[in-house]
Amino acid sequence: MTDSKTPRPSSTVVLIRDGQQGLEVLMLQKNKSIDYGGTWVFPGGIIDNEDYLTAEGLSGDDSMETAARVTAVRETGEEAGLTVDPQSLTPFAHWVTPKLKTRRYATWFFAADANHLSADVVIDNGEIVDAQWFNPFKALVAQAEGSVRLNGPSFVTLSELTRHATARQALLDYQSREVFYFKPKGLMTQTGVVTLYEGDSAYHANDTDESLIENSGEPLHRLYMSRKGAWRYIKSSQD
């Protein structure tokens, strides 16, 4: 049996569509009484044992990535009442929760075109208490204003999506690149938390104290999560 510090395999799906005000992405607000309660997240959840069995039955492949596709589809149906084709999912990231967190997850991130989904979003008003199609830029503005709570992976994903005007552009970008493995190293600072990602000049430093992070050189790949106000995701050239 694993303890709470062992990352639990999980999956999430970023549903993207074209709205009247540009690209939109579906986000769900978690009930305040559960883990990460009150935050806005993408549909997803823990990979169950049954998901491995379903994956093997459908494709003869019970690998974790294939099971994660099954989980993404199942959770989207349970949390949002939407049916997604597992073959339409494009993997683009894999996130592991930093060690400073009590509960940790190893999460596959998939993207999918939601323009052809005919059903309306239906939530259970249990684990999920609200749903909204967000323009990524407006979601980040809402975070800065304090009206929307996000976690690190959601903030980074939304930040990346602000570079695209349409769902097609975003999906082509995800399809053209390799899956990026985020293994954040978190550091508590006086103003909040800084997480470093692979490619940052301070990522492999033995002593990741606050002064080292603030005075490190290029390249940068990090997220500043202040306790109040806007967060900042920085990814400079790593060539």
Secondary structure, DSSP 8 states (H G I E B T S, - for coil): ---TTS-EEEEEEEEEEEETTEEEEEEEEE-TTSTTTT-EE-SEEE--HHHHHHHHHHHS---HHHHHHHHHHHHHHHHH-----GGG-EEEEEEE--TTSSS-EEEEEEEEE-TT--S-----SSSEEEEEEE-HHHHHHHHHHTSS---HHHHHHHHHHTT-SSHHHHHHHHHHS--EEE--EEEE-SSEEEEE-TT-TTTT-S---HHHHHT--S--EEEEEESSS--EEEE----
